[in-house]
Amino acid sequence: MAGSDICIFCKIAAGEIPATLLHEDPHLVAFQDIHPQAPTHLLVVPRKHIPSLNALTPADAELVGRLMVEGARLAAEQNLAETGYRLVVNCGEWAGQTVDHLHLHVLGGRRLGWPPG
């Protein structure tokens, strides 16, 4: 897997770093964030190493769709659908991206303020 020698999310997806997976399929893995910013804070990560939104190509459209659908499914599974939740993708250092691997944050379980940041 490209990037697995340095990328923590690639290592989690490959099973090289243990994590309690909430979802796993050939395209994605999902697990709890180790630095939660809300009572429910999950990460949905593509197995394919993509550094950020800036690196997406048209060939990644289906994968990004899967990412969003899985985020919504997990939010419903976590009983967040009725009260609300947020799906967030940070892109770049100034936006708060701390791991150079595309990932979706699923946040909920409390009222989330607006605007963020």
C-alpha positions as CSV (number, residue, x, y, z in Angstrom):
1,M,0.0,0.0,0.0
2,A,1.5,3.3,-1.0
3,G,2.5,5.5,1.9
4,S,2.2,2.6,4.4
5,D,5.9,3.0,5.4
6,I,5.1,6.4,7.0
7,C,1.4,7.1,7.1
8,I,-0.3,6.2,10.3
9,F,-3.7,5.9,8.6
10,C,-2.3,3.6,6.0
11,K,-0.8,1.5,8.8
12,I,-4.2,1.3,10.6
13,A,-5.9,0.4,7.3
14,A,-3.3,-2.4,6.7
15,G,-3.7,-3.8,10.2
16,E,-0.1,-2.8,11.1
17,I,-1.3,-0.6,14.0
18,P,-4.1,-1.9,16.1
19,A,-7.4,0.0,16.2
20,T,-11.0,-0.9,17.0
21,L,-12.5,-0.7,13.6
22,L,-16.2,0.4,13.5
23,H,-16.3,-0.4,9.7
24,E,-14.0,-2.2,7.3
25,D,-14.5,-2.9,3.6
26,P,-12.2,-3.1,0.6
27,H,-12.2,0.7,0.2
28,L,-12.6,2.2,3.7
29,V,-11.9,1.8,7.4
30,A,-13.5,3.7,10.3
31,F,-12.5,4.1,13.9
32,Q,-12.7,6.4,16.8
33,D,-10.5,9.5,16.8
34,I,-7.9,9.4,19.6
35,H,-8.3,13.1,20.3
36,P,-12.1,13.5,20.2
37,Q,-13.6,16.9,19.8
38,A,-17.2,15.8,20.5
39,P,-18.8,12.9,22.4
40,T,-18.9,11.0,19.1
41,H,-15.8,11.6,16.9
42,L,-15.1,9.0,14.3
43,L,-12.7,9.0,11.4
44,V,-13.5,7.4,8.0
45,V,-10.4,6.7,6.0
46,P,-9.9,5.5,2.5
47,R,-7.5,2.5,2.2
48,K,-6.0,4.3,-0.8
49,H,-3.4,6.8,0.3
50,I,-4.5,10.3,-0.9
51,P,-2.7,13.1,0.9
52,S,-5.6,15.6,0.9
53,L,-8.5,16.9,-1.0
54,N,-6.0,18.8,-3.2
55,A,-4.7,15.4,-4.5
56,L,-8.1,14.1,-5.7
57,T,-8.6,13.3,-9.3
58,P,-11.8,12.5,-11.2
59,A,-11.0,8.8,-10.8
60,D,-11.5,9.3,-7.0
61,A,-15.1,10.5,-7.3
62,E,-16.6,7.1,-6.4
63,L,-14.3,6.7,-3.4
64,V,-15.2,10.1,-2.1
65,G,-18.9,9.2,-2.5
66,R,-18.3,6.0,-0.5
67,L,-16.6,8.1,2.2
68,M,-19.6,10.4,2.6
69,V,-22.2,7.6,2.5
70,E,-20.3,5.6,5.1
71,G,-20.0,8.8,7.3
72,A,-23.7,9.2,7.2
73,R,-24.3,5.5,7.9
74,L,-22.0,5.6,10.9
75,A,-23.7,8.8,12.2
76,A,-27.1,7.0,12.0
77,E,-25.6,3.9,13.7
78,Q,-24.3,6.1,16.5
79,N,-27.9,7.6,16.9
80,L,-26.8,11.0,15.7
81,A,-29.2,11.3,12.7
82,E,-32.2,12.7,14.6
83,T,-30.3,15.4,16.6
84,G,-27.7,16.2,13.9
85,Y,-24.0,15.6,13.2
86,R,-21.2,17.1,11.1
87,L,-19.1,15.5,8.4
88,V,-15.8,17.4,8.1
89,V,-12.8,17.1,5.8
90,N,-9.9,19.4,6.7
91,C,-7.5,20.3,3.9
92,G,-4.1,21.7,4.7
93,E,-2.3,22.8,7.9
94,W,-4.3,26.1,8.3
95,A,-7.6,24.1,8.1
96,G,-6.4,21.7,10.9
97,Q,-5.3,18.7,8.8
98,T,-2.7,16.9,11.0
99,V,-2.4,13.7,9.1
100,D,-1.5,13.8,5.4
101,H,-4.1,11.2,4.4
102,L,-7.6,12.2,3.3
103,H,-10.1,11.4,6.1
104,L,-13.6,12.3,7.1
105,H,-14.5,13.4,10.6
106,V,-17.9,12.3,11.9
107,L,-18.8,14.6,14.8
108,G,-21.9,14.6,17.0
109,G,-23.4,14.0,20.4
110,R,-23.5,17.7,21.4
111,R,-24.6,21.0,19.8
112,L,-21.9,22.0,17.4
113,G,-21.3,25.8,17.0
114,W,-21.2,27.8,13.8
115,P,-19.1,29.1,12.4
116,P,-16.5,26.4,13.2
117,G,-12.9,27.5,14.1
